[in-house]
Amino acid sequence: MSLGHEVRYRVRGGRELRGTVFVQGAKNAVLPMIGASLMAAKGRTVLRNVPIIEDVRRAVELAQAIGAKAELHEAERTLVIDASNLTSPVLPADIAARFRGSFLFVPALLHRLGEAVIEGVGGCNLGSRNLDFHYNGFKRMGATVTEQVTDDGTGSIHVKAGHLQGGTLYLDTPSHTGTENLLMAASLAHGTTLIKNCALEPEVLDVITLLQRMGARITGGGTGFITVEGVDRLTAVEHTVMPDRIDTGVLVMAAAITGGEISLVGASLEHLGVAGDKLEQMGVEFASQGAVLQVRRDRPLRPINVITDEYPGFATDLQSPIMALASQADGPSYIYERIFDGRFKLAEELARMGADVEVNGNRAKVNGPTQLHGEEVVAHDLRTGSALVLAGLAAEGETTITSGYYLDRGHAHVAERLTALGADIERVV
C-alpha cells in the first residue's frame, strides 16, 4: 500500500491522560450502512455520527464511482447519500483495492443493476481472511459468481443475479460482514431467508435497526438465527451511527497505560463485552454516568489471560492494544489469538521498544513490567497502529510510527483527541 509510508505519528511518552474525549461513530457499523443506503431507489439517506476516517472516505468515493450522490460533511460528521441513479456495476480497482469493505456494496448492485464487478479486494494484512461465505451465500440465493485473475496476479469477481431468491444460509463462522451482507441481500429477495450462525455484534444490530427503518422485515437479531421476509423496496431514512467500541477500548487503554483518568462521551461499557471485564481485572476502574463512561487507573496493572473470540468474547481488534498494555503489567500475561492469523506482527515492534514478548504460533506471553523506550516502529495494520500509539504514550523519549495511514483507516482525529487529554502526539505528513 503505497500510501502507507506518507503518514507518520510522533509520540512523546510520560504524560498522564486527563480530561474529556468523544468516542467516534462505529467503523464496523457505518460501512455496511453506506452499502445499505445504496439499496434505496429514491430519496436521500442521512447518516449521523459518522467517523471521519479513511475507510469512510473510500466508501464515499466508491459510492460516487457507481453513480450515487454522496456528500460527507466532515465538521457535522454527517453523510448524505442519494442513490436514485446507480450507473455502473463496477467497483473500480483503484478504490476497491484500498478498501476491504467494497464487497458490502454487492447486494445493492445485484438488486439495482443485476450484477456487481469487484476489481480488487483490499484492506489490512490480516493473513487468510476469506470472503467465500459471502459469495456462497449469494450463490445459494441464485447468483452466479465467477473469478478472473489477470496475468499480473490481480483479480476481479463478477456476481450476477436475475432476482435473488430467499433460502436457508449457514455461516461457517459468525462473521459480522458476512451476516450484514446476506441480510442486505435477503431484504429485497423473493421469499423468506433464514441465516444461521449469525454474528451477535452490536454493530450488526445497529445495521438491522437501519434496515428495519428502511422497511426491511428482519427478526431474530442477536440470537444467531435471523429470519428475513423479502420486501419490494427500501426507503431512504435518517439514522445515527452507534459509538465505536474498539475506539472506546483503545481510549480506555490509553488512560490505563498512562495511569490517567478520563471521561468518554458516548461510550458503552456493555459493548466492550469481555474486554471490559479483562480491563477491570487489570485494575482499571469504570463508572458509567448516562452516556459518559469514566475511566481511571491509579494502581499497578495486574497481568491477565486473554482468548480472543466472537462477540461477546474478547474482540480480536483489541488484542494488539492489550498486548501493549500487558507490557506494563506486574507479571506474565498470556494471549491466545483464535480469530486471525497474522495478528502478532506487533510483538517484534514492541520488542524494539523494550517489551519482552514470546510468540509461539497463535499464542503469546508478555512478561511485564518493562520500561519502554522511544523507537521508529511500523504500523503493519490498523490495530498494530493503535497499539503502538499506546506503547508510545508509556515510553521514555520519542516514538515514530510509520505507515500511519493504517491508523487513519479506523480512528478519527487520533492526534487531536489525545492531545486534548494531555498527550504529546502529532500526525506528520
C-alpha positions as a printed NumPy array, in Angstrom:
array([[  0.   ,   0.   ,   0.   ],
       [  1.962,   2.963,  -1.289],
       [  0.013,   5.454,   0.818],
       [  1.165,   3.672,   3.951],
       [  4.508,   5.471,   4.293],
       [  3.33 ,   9.04 ,   3.761],
       [  1.805,   9.473,   7.225],
       [  3.754,   9.23 ,  10.476],
       [  2.754,   9.663,  14.084],
       [  5.236,  11.071,  16.6  ],
       [  4.543,  10.327,  20.274],
       [  6.498,  11.533,  23.3  ],
       [  5.654,   9.485,  26.355],
       [  5.412,  10.015,  30.078],
       [  2.236,  12.092,  30.423],
       [ -0.874,  11.02 ,  32.319],
       [ -4.031,  11.488,  30.27 ],
       [ -6.778,  13.581,  31.874],
       [ -9.95 ,  15.209,  30.571],
       [-12.908,  14.501,  28.324],
       [-12.897,  12.831,  24.906],
       [-15.628,  11.953,  22.4  ],
       [-15.904,   8.386,  21.103],
       [-16.302,   8.245,  17.318],
       [-19.138,   6.52 ,  15.45 ],
       [-18.619,   2.812,  14.776],
       [-16.467,   1.995,  11.744],
       [-17.909,  -1.527,  11.553],
       [-21.481,  -0.204,  11.535],
       [-21.162,   2.755,   9.164],
       [-19.531,   0.843,   6.276],
       [-22.394,  -1.685,   5.831],
       [-24.844,   1.193,   6.387],
       [-23.376,   3.011,   3.388],
       [-23.92 ,  -0.205,   1.406],
       [-27.495,  -0.431,   2.713],
       [-28.255,   3.181,   1.797],
       [-27.494,   2.349,  -1.868],
       [-30.476,  -0.031,  -1.852],
       [-32.982,   2.871,  -1.593],
       [-34.005,   3.693,  -5.167],
       [-35.205,   7.184,  -4.285],
       [-34.781,   9.78 ,  -1.572],
       [-31.739,  10.755,   0.473],
       [-30.372,   8.719,   3.364],
       [-28.804,  10.766,   6.174],
       [-26.271,   9.067,   8.45 ],
       [-25.167,  10.968,  11.561],
       [-22.231,  10.43 ,  13.965],
       [-20.165,   9.198,  11.013],
       [-16.476,   8.617,  11.919],
       [-14.213,  10.781,   9.746],
       [-11.776,   8.006,   8.823],
       [-10.085,   6.916,   5.6  ],
       [-12.342,   3.857,   5.173],
       [-15.405,   6.13 ,   5.149],
       [-13.762,   8.444,   2.586],
       [-13.014,   5.422,   0.371],
       [-16.609,   4.185,   0.74 ],
       [-17.902,   7.609,  -0.306],
       [-15.574,   7.565,  -3.359],
       [-16.822,   4.085,  -4.219],
       [-20.481,   5.138,  -3.913],
       [-19.763,   8.073,  -6.241],
       [-17.958,   5.774,  -8.703],
       [-21.132,   3.695,  -9.204],
       [-23.302,   6.77 ,  -9.71 ],
       [-24.621,   7.694,  -6.251],
       [-24.503,  11.246,  -4.962],
       [-22.679,  11.116,  -1.65 ],
       [-21.718,  14.158,   0.406],
       [-19.611,  13.771,   3.543],
       [-19.972,  16.827,   5.787],
       [-16.92 ,  16.325,   7.985],
       [-17.498,  19.111,  10.534],
       [-21.034,  17.809,  11.191],
       [-19.938,  14.135,  10.974],
       [-22.904,  13.6  ,   8.642],
       [-23.146,  11.681,   5.365],
       [-25.958,  12.289,   2.858],
       [-26.464,   9.658,   0.14 ],
       [-28.816,   9.85 ,  -2.846],
       [-28.708,   6.535,  -4.704],
       [-31.57 ,   7.309,  -7.125],
       [-29.351,   6.781, -10.161],
       [-26.79 ,   3.998,  -9.943],
       [-24.968,   3.951, -13.274],
       [-22.212,   1.314, -13.072],
       [-21.915,  -2.163, -11.534],
       [-18.113,  -1.902, -11.475],
       [-16.304,  -1.272,  -8.18 ],
       [-13.021,   0.067,  -9.623],
       [ -9.724,  -1.423,  -8.509],
       [ -8.04 ,   1.859,  -7.58 ],
       [-10.609,   2.363,  -4.784],
       [-11.726,  -1.207,  -4.017],
       [ -8.138,  -2.442,  -3.541],
       [ -7.665,   0.106,  -0.731],
       [-10.955,  -0.679,   0.954],
       [-11.853,  -4.194,   2.112],
       [-15.487,  -3.214,   2.702],
       [-16.099,  -2.837,  -1.033],
       [-17.959,  -6.176,  -1.117],
       [-20.612,  -4.611,   1.152],
       [-21.825,  -2.793,  -1.984],
       [-22.59 ,  -6.057,  -3.812],
       [-26.2  ,  -6.582,  -2.546],
       [-27.263,  -3.079,  -3.676],
       [-25.673,  -3.567,  -7.105],
       [-27.282,  -7.001,  -7.538],
       [-30.752,  -5.681,  -6.716],
       [-30.436,  -2.398,  -8.581],
       [-28.335,  -3.349, -11.646],
       [-28.416,  -7.169, -11.699],
       [-24.65 ,  -7.568, -11.359],
       [-21.566,  -6.45 ,  -9.469],
       [-17.919,  -6.489, -10.531],
       [-15.268,  -6.093,  -7.835],
       [-11.954,  -5.279,  -9.499],
       [ -9.802,  -5.622,  -6.386],
       [-10.336,  -6.553,  -2.74 ],
       [ -8.13 ,  -4.622,  -0.324],
       [ -7.791,  -3.807,   3.363],
       [ -5.458,  -4.754,   6.21 ],
       [ -2.85 ,  -7.505,   6.056],
       [ -4.537, -10.   ,   8.353],
       [ -3.46 , -13.361,   6.979],
       [ -6.013, -15.746,   5.474],
       [ -9.288, -13.875,   5.61 ],
       [-11.732, -15.481,   3.208],
       [-14.773, -13.99 ,   1.564],
       [-16.102, -17.363,   0.415],
       [-19.111, -17.375,   2.741],
       [-20.312, -14.084,   1.236],
       [-20.187, -15.442,  -2.286],
       [-21.506, -18.888,  -1.334],
       [-24.468, -17.153,   0.288],
       [-25.155, -15.138,  -2.866],
       [-24.935, -18.376,  -4.89 ],
       [-27.484, -20.096,  -2.651],
       [-29.826, -17.183,  -3.349],
       [-29.473, -17.704,  -7.097],
       [-26.471, -15.576,  -8.094],
       [-23.593, -16.778, -10.244],
       [-20.095, -15.902,  -9.057],
       [-17.066, -16.036, -11.335],
       [-13.492, -15.006, -10.585],
       [-10.974, -13.865, -13.149],
       [ -7.268, -13.459, -12.486],
       [ -5.173, -11.359, -14.861],
       [ -1.55 , -12.041, -15.819],
       [ -0.207,  -9.621, -13.205],
       [ -1.937, -11.568, -10.425],
       [ -4.723,  -9.087,  -9.771],
       [ -8.261, -10.371,  -9.992],
       [-11.874,  -9.392, -10.356],
       [-15.015, -11.06 ,  -9.076],
       [-18.219, -10.933, -11.119],
       [-21.508, -11.596,  -9.307],
       [-24.669, -11.779, -11.415],
       [-28.319, -12.341, -10.496],
       [-31.655, -12.045, -12.271],
       [-33.547, -11.809,  -8.993],
       [-32.325, -13.2  ,  -5.695],
       [-34.467, -15.876,  -4.037],
       [-34.769, -16.452,  -0.285],
       [-33.202, -19.576,   1.133],
       [-31.531, -21.143,   4.157],
       [-27.989, -19.867,   4.597],
       [-25.337, -21.005,   7.06 ],
       [-22.208, -19.07 ,   8.032],
       [-19.201, -21.273,   8.849],
       [-18.014, -18.564,  11.234],
       [-20.278, -15.821,  12.643],
       [-18.664, -13.047,  10.585],
       [-20.242,  -9.626,  11.087],
       [-19.637,  -8.529,   7.483],
       [-20.926, -11.884,   6.198],
       [-24.061, -11.543,   8.317],
       [-24.632,  -7.936,   7.194],
       [-24.058,  -8.692,   3.52 ],
       [-26.51 , -11.594,   3.489],
       [-29.043,  -9.547,   5.494],
       [-28.932,  -6.838,   2.836],
       [-29.209,  -9.359,   0.015],
       [-32.158, -11.08 ,   1.722],
       [-34.04 ,  -7.823,   2.433],
       [-35.054,  -7.389,  -1.218],
       [-35.007, -11.084,  -2.245],
       [-38.171, -13.016,  -3.147],
       [-39.499, -15.055,  -0.222],
       [-38.067, -15.836,   3.208],
       [-34.396, -16.235,   4.124],
       [-33.102, -17.941,   7.272],
       [-29.489, -17.121,   8.159],
       [-27.921, -19.486,  10.709],
       [-24.866, -18.928,  12.929],
       [-25.127, -15.136,  12.628],
       [-22.81 , -12.629,  14.254],
       [-24.036, -11.091,  17.529],
       [-22.026,  -7.835,  17.499],
       [-23.804,  -4.62 ,  18.483],
       [-22.836,  -3.21 ,  15.055],
       [-24.896,  -5.942,  13.35 ],
       [-27.904,  -4.983,  15.488],
       [-27.412,  -1.333,  14.539],
       [-27.38 ,  -2.255,  10.827],
       [-30.548,  -4.314,  11.367],
       [-32.186,  -1.266,  13.006],
       [-31.31 ,   0.856,   9.968],
       [-32.669,  -1.763,   7.535],
       [-35.869,  -2.094,   9.576],
       [-36.349,   1.667,   9.438],
       [-35.899,   1.447,   5.661],
       [-38.729,  -1.1  ,   5.552],
       [-36.923,  -4.45 ,   5.799],
       [-38.635,  -7.269,   7.712],
       [-35.966,  -8.788,   9.915],
       [-36.441, -10.785,  13.126],
       [-34.031, -12.642,  15.409],
       [-31.165, -10.125,  15.584],
       [-28.826, -11.039,  18.435],
       [-29.972, -14.677,  18.593],
       [-27.716, -16.269,  15.976],
       [-30.73 , -17.195,  13.801],
       [-32.089, -14.327,  11.701],
       [-35.215, -14.524,   9.53 ],
       [-35.727, -12.032,   6.699],
       [-39.006, -11.677,   4.776],
       [-38.185, -10.088,   1.431],
       [-39.891,  -6.781,   0.571],
       [-40.29 ,  -4.949,  -2.758],
       [-38.435,  -1.778,  -1.861],
       [-36.469,   0.015,   0.82 ],
       [-36.837,   3.732,   1.516],
       [-34.294,   6.414,   2.443],
       [-34.226,   7.292,   6.172],
       [-32.168,   9.121,   8.791],
       [-30.055,   7.188,  11.294],
       [-27.435,   7.921,  13.966],
       [-24.482,   5.509,  13.971],
       [-23.717,   3.819,  17.31 ],
       [-20.405,   4.532,  19.133],
       [-17.292,   2.571,  18.159],
       [-16.441,   0.028,  20.864],
       [-12.903,  -0.536,  19.522],
       [-12.244,   3.216,  19.655],
       [-13.664,   3.109,  23.194],
       [-11.365,   0.223,  24.154],
       [ -8.247,   1.946,  22.806],
       [ -9.064,   5.202,  24.637],
       [ -9.687,   3.257,  27.866],
       [ -6.285,   1.594,  27.475],
       [ -4.66 ,   4.966,  26.762],
       [ -5.872,   6.14 ,  30.169],
       [ -4.784,   2.839,  31.731],
       [ -1.267,   2.732,  30.262],
       [ -0.548,   6.319,  31.41 ],
       [ -2.182,   5.97 ,  34.834],
       [ -4.676,   8.689,  33.967],
       [ -8.336,   9.476,  34.43 ],
       [-10.63 ,  10.383,  31.513],
       [-14.325,  10.758,  30.669],
       [-15.516,   9.1  ,  27.453],
       [-18.606,  10.739,  25.942],
       [-20.827,   8.304,  24.048],
       [-19.051,   5.154,  25.234],
       [-20.793,   1.956,  26.318],
       [-19.081,  -0.363,  28.802],
       [-21.6  ,  -3.085,  27.891],
       [-20.448,  -3.029,  24.231],
       [-16.892,  -3.886,  25.286],
       [-18.038,  -7.38 ,  26.288],
       [-15.304,  -9.498,  27.898],
       [-12.693,  -6.796,  27.177],
       [-14.319,  -4.602,  29.829],
       [-14.069,  -7.429,  32.374],
       [-10.427,  -8.073,  31.494],
       [ -9.541,  -4.395,  31.883],
       [-11.209,  -4.398,  35.307],
       [ -9.139,  -7.453,  36.232],
       [ -6.026,  -5.462,  35.274],
       [ -7.006,  -2.707,  37.705],
       [ -8.909,  -0.243,  35.501],
       [-11.879,   1.348,  37.275],
       [-15.089,   2.223,  35.389],
       [-18.042,   4.393,  36.399],
       [-20.962,   4.833,  33.98 ],
       [-22.934,   8.066,  34.237],
       [-25.566,   8.048,  31.499],
       [-23.79 ,   8.35 ,  28.157],
       [-20.462,   9.185,  29.821],
       [-18.012,   6.485,  30.904],
       [-15.415,   7.499,  33.465],
       [-12.144,   5.558,  33.421],
       [ -9.309,   5.606,  35.968],
       [ -6.201,   3.598,  36.744],
       [ -4.194,   4.585,  39.812],
       [ -2.855,   1.233,  40.99 ],
       [ -0.244,  -1.102,  39.438],
       [ -1.547,  -3.036,  36.41 ],
       [ -2.189,  -6.733,  37.03 ],
       [ -1.359,  -9.384,  34.374],
       [ -4.193, -11.191,  32.546],
       [ -5.072, -14.11 ,  30.303],
       [ -6.887, -13.232,  27.055],
       [ -8.505, -15.534,  24.496],
       [ -9.971, -13.707,  21.501],
       [-13.428, -14.833,  20.448],
       [-16.522, -13.741,  18.586],
       [-18.742, -11.212,  20.368],
       [-19.406, -11.025,  23.277],
       [-15.97 , -12.592,  23.729],
       [-12.73 , -10.631,  23.716],
       [-12.58 ,  -8.681,  20.43 ],
       [ -9.644,  -9.607,  18.192],
       [ -9.394,  -5.904,  17.285],
       [ -8.415,  -5.151,  20.9  ],
       [ -5.838,  -7.928,  21.123],
       [ -2.924,  -5.799,  19.848],
       [ -3.729,  -2.853,  22.149],
       [ -3.976,  -5.102,  25.222],
       [ -0.613,  -6.672,  24.353],
       [  0.896,  -3.179,  24.611],
       [ -0.918,  -2.603,  27.913],
       [  0.199,  -6.011,  29.253],
       [  3.841,  -4.986,  28.748],
       [  3.305,  -2.642,  31.721],
       [  1.556,  -5.221,  33.948],
       [  3.184,  -6.684,  37.033],
       [  3.909, -10.244,  35.844],
       [  3.371, -12.526,  32.824],
       [  0.224, -12.177,  30.677],
       [ -0.954, -14.799,  28.184],
       [ -2.733, -14.068,  24.888],
       [ -4.327, -16.701,  22.638],
       [ -5.432, -15.375,  19.224],
       [ -8.239, -17.586,  17.912],
       [ -9.74 , -15.385,  15.184],
       [ -6.954, -14.245,  12.821],
       [ -3.521, -15.447,  11.945],
       [ -1.047, -12.656,  11.175],
       [ -2.032, -10.7  ,  14.283],
       [  1.253, -10.9  ,  16.197],
       [  3.36 ,  -8.623,  13.992],
       [  3.084,  -6.162,  16.849],
       [  5.353,  -8.334,  19.029],
       [  8.567,  -7.536,  17.128],
       [  7.742,  -3.803,  17.082],
       [  7.119,  -3.799,  20.845],
       [ 10.359,  -5.75 ,  21.344],
       [ 12.247,  -2.93 ,  19.577],
       [ 10.793,  -0.6  ,  22.221],
       [ 11.981,  -2.863,  25.051],
       [  8.993,  -5.15 ,  25.65 ],
       [  9.514,  -8.834,  26.455],
       [  7.076, -10.816,  24.274],
       [  7.418, -14.531,  23.47 ],
       [  5.365, -15.694,  20.468],
       [  4.594, -19.342,  19.783],
       [  2.211, -19.785,  16.817],
       [ -1.036, -18.049,  17.746],
       [ -0.118, -17.708,  21.434],
       [  1.94 , -15.013,  23.1  ],
       [  3.398, -14.498,  26.565],
       [  4.041, -10.907,  27.62 ],
       [  6.463, -10.561,  30.529],
       [  5.927,  -7.309,  32.391],
       [  6.596,  -4.771,  33.516],
       [  9.283,  -3.453,  31.172],
       [ 10.383,   0.138,  30.616],
       [  9.577,   1.025,  27.016],
       [ 11.772,   3.481,  25.124],
       [ 11.03 ,   5.504,  22.005],
       [ 11.967,   3.967,  18.639],
       [ 10.938,   4.131,  14.994],
       [  8.319,   1.396,  14.545],
       [  5.933,   0.277,  11.785],
       [  2.135,   0.068,  11.887],
       [  1.605,  -3.169,   9.937],
       [ -2.167,  -2.762,  10.128],
       [ -4.8  ,  -0.62 ,  11.843],
       [ -4.733,  -2.414,  15.213],
       [ -0.919,  -2.568,  15.367],
       [ -1.003,   1.186,  14.772],
       [ -3.298,   1.9  ,  17.71 ],
       [ -1.242,  -0.424,  19.96 ],
       [  1.989,   1.393,  19.062],
       [  0.385,   4.716,  19.971],
       [ -0.366,   3.213,  23.405],
       [  3.207,   1.967,  23.719],
       [  4.491,   5.407,  22.722],
       [  2.379,   7.056,  25.434],
       [  4.104,   4.863,  28.04 ],
       [  7.617,   5.011,  26.592],
       [ 10.58 ,   7.187,  27.543],
       [ 11.538,   9.536,  24.727],
       [ 10.065,   9.848,  21.242],
       [  8.36 ,   7.096,  19.252],
       [  7.836,   7.483,  15.5  ],
       [  5.15 ,   5.277,  13.941],
       [  5.458,   4.87 ,  10.172],
       [  2.697,   3.608,   7.838],
       [  0.339,   5.81 ,   9.846],
       [ -2.239,   5.596,   7.057],
       [ -3.435,   2.349,   8.627],
       [ -4.293,   4.182,  11.848],
       [ -6.228,   6.791,   9.847],
       [ -8.299,   3.971,   8.348],
       [-10.019,   3.25 ,  11.647],
       [ -9.553,   6.049,  14.19 ],
       [-10.67 ,   9.643,  13.575],
       [ -8.502,  12.589,  14.636],
       [ -6.289,  10.446,  16.872],
       [ -3.654,  13.115,  17.487],
       [ -6.177,  15.892,  18.193],
       [ -8.271,  13.817,  20.585],
       [ -5.275,  12.512,  22.556],
       [ -3.624,  15.965,  22.611],
       [ -6.789,  17.35 ,  24.221],
       [ -6.225,  14.801,  27.017],
       [ -2.665,  15.998,  27.576],
       [ -0.74 ,  13.583,  25.34 ],
       [  2.25 ,  14.79 ,  23.309],
       [  1.418,  13.363,  19.879],
       [  1.38 ,  14.748,  16.351],
       [  0.464,  13.453,  12.916],
       [  3.169,  14.264,  10.36 ],
       [  2.559,  14.104,   6.604]])
